[in-house]
Amino acid sequence: MMQRNIFQYLVITLKGIAMGMADVVPGVSGGTIAFISGIYEEFVNSLNSIDVKAFKLLFSFKFKEFWKHINGGFLLSLAVGIAISIVSLSKAIIYLLENEPVLLWSFFFGLIIASILFIGKQINKWNTRVIIALVLGAIVSYYITIAEPAHSPDSTMFVFFSGFIAIIAMILPGISGAFILLLMGAYPTVIGAINSLREGITTANTDLIFHAGSMLSVFAVGAVLGLLTFSRVLAWMFKNYHNTTLAVLTGFMIGSLNKVWPWKETISTRMNSHGEEVPFLQKSILPTSFDGDAMMVQVVLIAILGFSVIYLLDKFSKKNK
C-alpha cells in the first residue's frame, strides 16, 4: 500500500469530487475521471482487496491490518469526495444539463477526446486482438447511447438491481452509470431521492429523510455488491490482458462520444423529479440543423477547455512521477 500524507489524501478527495460530478451526468463516467487522473488501477485493486482475508481481519478486530489490507485511506478519501460531490453538486449539474446542455456536453466532449488519446497511448502493443477489442468496445458503447430509456419503476428489488448494474458502468471509462440508470428508467427515482435527502436534511423533515434514505440505502447495497463483484473481474483482466483491457476501455469512450455530442434533437421528453418536462430521447445532429443558437465559438472554446483539463492532468501526473 502506498504511503501518503494529508495533502495527497486531499488530492484524492478532489479527484473523488470530480468522479462524483461525472457520475451524476447521464453520458459521462466517473471511471473516465479515475483513469485520466491516474488512480484507476489502484481504485480497482483496492476494491478487489475487500475479500475473505479482509473480513477475517475485521472480525478478528485487527483493524489496523484490515485498514492496510484494503488500502482504507485511499478508499475513504475517494468515497468522501464522491459523496460530497453527489450530494452538494448534483443540483447544479442537473441545472446545467437542463438549461445549458450544449455548453455542458461540449466540455465533456473535449474531455473525452483527450481521454481517448491519453488512454489509447498507454497500449504498448497493437495486434489483431487489441484492435478487435477496441472496435467491439466502441460498438457496444455506441449502441448503449442510442438505446431507448425505460420508464421508472421504484420497487425495492428494482432499485437494488439498478444499483448493482449502474455501479459497474460507473467504474468503466466511457460508459456512464447515470445513463445506464436512465436507460433502465431508474435515473429520475435515484436523483430525486438524492435531492429529497438534501431537502429533508436542510428542512429537518424526518419523513423525507427516512423515505429518501431508505431508497438510497437499498441502492447503495446493490452498488456495493456490484463493485465488489466486478472489481475482481477488472483486476483479473488488467493482470492477464492489460493491452486488450485498455483497448476495450478506449473503445467504450470512442462509442460514448455520440452521447456527449453537443448538438442534439429531442425526439421525446419526460417529467423530472420536480415535475418539469426535460429531454428523454435525443439524437445527435449537425450544428447547422440545430434548432436554436448553435454557439459554435463557445462550444469550440469550452471543448478546448475540457481537452486542456486532461492535458494538464497528464502533465501534472508525469511531473509527480
DAJODA-V368183 format. One line per field, one symbol per residue. burial: I if it has 16 or more other ideal C-beta (glycine too) atoms within 10 Angstrom, else O. A space follows every 10 residues. Layout:
burial->???
This chain:
burial->OOOOOOOOIO IIIOIIIIII IIIIIIIIII IIIIIIIIII IIIIIIIIII OOOIOOIIOO OOOOOIIOII IIIIIIIIOI IIOOIIOOOI OOIIOOIOOO IIIIIIIIII IIIIIIOIII OOIOOOOOOI OOIIOOIIOO IIOIIOOOIO OIOOOOOIII IIIIIIIIII IIIIIIIIII IIIIIIIIII IIIIIIIIOI OOOOOOOIIO OIIOIIOIIO OIIOOIIOOI IOOIIOIIOO OOIIIIIIII IIIIIIIIII IIIIOOOOOI OIIOOOOIII IIOIOOOOOI OOOIIOOOIO OIIOOIIOII IOIIOOOOOO O
